[in-house]
Amino acid sequence: MPMEMQTYRDGHKVAAEATESIRGVMAGLGLPEGVVLRLTPIPTSNASIRGDG
């Protein structure tokens, strides 16, 4: 079942915010920049992961 566009956008926004937070922690721990920048936001269509299901 395809995701609605707004659902995708909302999921991507949350994923991007989480990715930035994790990048900040990794950088704070002194991990190499190449490792930190490999993280990419991946939205999910699984409502149970978000706690909606």
Beta strands, then each sheet from edge to edge (+ up, - down):
end
